[in-house]
């Protein structure tokens, strides 16, 4: 295979992967896949690397990623399928992934119909009495110092009163990398109105930030690190790839 032919195959494989990945997303602002393949290695069933870079990618349930970067190296493939522009892995491979989420991304997820429905008709106790509450809106912020801040307007059905819940918390990666927990919860003036509702909001925040939400078909992610910045969340993970979607 000539170097020119190798370059054409790289382009074909890259384009097929772009189409396959885009088909799994609700919206794509920018997506690029770069396949690096040496001519002789490709004929022997191996490509050097696959790099996925995207911006403004919307997964299911209105979860948007500001940025996605993923790279896998030394990928074993079926050379016959590669000749037809398809990436068929002959064995799983490992790589690294990085996801950046902004305040707007997370607020959009919280106020999506999917999550909003989960925060309706919640049964909580107020001063020892059971009441039903609806969360009318959620505002997520990144105040810095490694914290996230959450405020929510909550309407009590029995009294028709609307009250505001506010707290900050510190996200921590679980030891096994399966997700996040939110710890060191603090309230303004140490005032906690609804402990059960606070717990529900903490759980929904952890669910939204669960790396499983960002997995594509044939790929699983294990969270290694979370950096909480003043303008974004940066999640880093190990990727286990069984297949790369192609169009």
HELIX and SHEET records of a PDB file:
HELIX    1   1 UNK A    3  UNK A   22  1                                  20    
HELIX    2   2 UNK A   39  UNK A   43  1                                   5    
HELIX    3   3 UNK A   60  UNK A   62  5                                   3    
HELIX    4   4 UNK A   79  UNK A   83  1                                   5    
HELIX    5   5 UNK A  103  UNK A  110  1                                   8    
HELIX    6   6 UNK A  113  UNK A  118  1                                   6    
HELIX    7   7 UNK A  188  UNK A  190  5                                   3    
HELIX    8   8 UNK A  195  UNK A  208  1                                  14    
HELIX    9   9 UNK A  211  UNK A  214  5                                   4    
SHEET    1   A 6 UNK A  27  UNK A  36  0                                        
SHEET    2   A 6 UNK A  46  UNK A  58 -1                                        
SHEET    3   A 6 UNK A  64  UNK A  76 -1                                        
SHEET    4   A 6 UNK A  93  UNK A 102 -1                                        
SHEET    5   A 6 UNK A 232  UNK A 241 -1                                        
SHEET    6   A 6 UNK A 219  UNK A 228 -1                                        
SHEET    1   B 5 UNK A 122  UNK A 126  0                                        
SHEET    2   B 5 UNK A 129  UNK A 144 -1                                        
SHEET    3   B 5 UNK A 147  UNK A 156 -1                                        
SHEET    4   B 5 UNK A 161  UNK A 173 -1                                        
SHEET    5   B 5 UNK A 180  UNK A 186 -1                                        
END                                                                             
